Amino acid sequence: MDIIVVMKSSASDDDVKRVTDRIVELGLVPYPSRSEFRSIIGAIGEKTPQIQQQLEQLPGVEHVTAITEPYKLASRAFHESDTILDIKGIRVGGPHVNIIAGPCAIESRDILFEVGRLVKDAGASILRGGAFKPRTSPYSFQGLGLEGLKILKDAGEELNMPTITEVTDPRDVETVWQYADIFQVGARNMYNFNLLMEVGKSDKPVFIKRGLAASIAELLMSAEYVLSQGNHRVILCERGIRTFAEEVRFTLDVSAVPVLQERSHLPVFVDPSHAAGKRDLVPSLALAGIAAGAHGAIVEVHSCPERALCDGPQAVLPDNFRRLMEQIKLLSELVGHRLTLWGREDVCLQRPAVGG
């Protein structure tokens, strides 16, 4: 088991440094974290009762406790307050709500720019578009690759929106890093630990979707792979899990949102598009996720879905997306979120604390 050293609210910077230095001397790896009221230092490595007792004797230490969860850095025990990311001026996590929107795949420059302008005008703050598309069938459209990445970068710069795209291979991480602002690790790659460690070595946010049959603990362990490499800019996404239900593509586990927020400090999003598989159901699932406390949703939008090369049936039409954004704004005001629109925030009441 690893440990958490909780410092007193009156502990000085020298006290924190003394504890951190001692943790290193004892052969453990320290991970300092500061909340609004006090400092917490995680210590990962082989622990003995003697080590715990020694640390408890140092000045400024309130108490030392063991972390029993297999995930350490993703645990709320390690980081009490919500993690809030700044992505090119867009704040993600905590009381902030952001909507990521765009086509499933980057099919052409014209379509991405057209849909990008539409979703930004409706209030989306982050632009999505897949350049590499892992598909169930090897004969389906697999994306434009590097050409798609270049189009995505141009669109993000012209529209002044952060961009997100999926990376599927550790060998592509460096290339994707040059063109996109957020790495997306898809549901099929949640267990691709080599990929997780590679994006963990980068300095860009990593958006991890829950696998089709993954438990919440397994999703958090995937996040732990990224965090353990030094990248603490991680976003979790409930994408829908496989159940016996046949009415939808997957079952959106809305309960995962508060459970993840109880266990982890990382931002949590929902993916209503892949869960629904049908555009008419997407708004209801998106609103359900926001009502449950999600920090945002990732929504597929297309101006001509009947001609889309990927996931057309679940792509929301622009007018319906605009109505959805109006509903999300009203819902955010009701539950006390701050919805980011057009790169700015509509400030509402502070959202309740987890467990409050």
Secondary structure, DSSP 8 states (H G I E B T S, - for coil): -EEEEEE-TT--HHHHHHHHHHHHHTT-EEEEEE-SS-EEEEEES---HHHHHHHHTSTTEEEEEEE-SS--TTBTTT--S---EEETTEEEBTTEEEEEEE-SB---HHHHHHHHHHHHHHT--EEE-BSS---SSTTS----THHHHHHHHHHHHHHT--EEEE---GGGHHHHHHH-SEEEE-GGGTT-HHHHHHHHTSSS-EEEE--TT--HHHHHHHHHHHHHTT---EEEEE--B--S--SSSSB--TTHHHHHHHHB-S-EEE-HHHHH-SGGGHHHHHHHHHHTT-SEEEEEB-SSGGG-SS-GGG-B-HHHHHHHHHHHHHHHHHHT-EEEETTEEE-------TT-
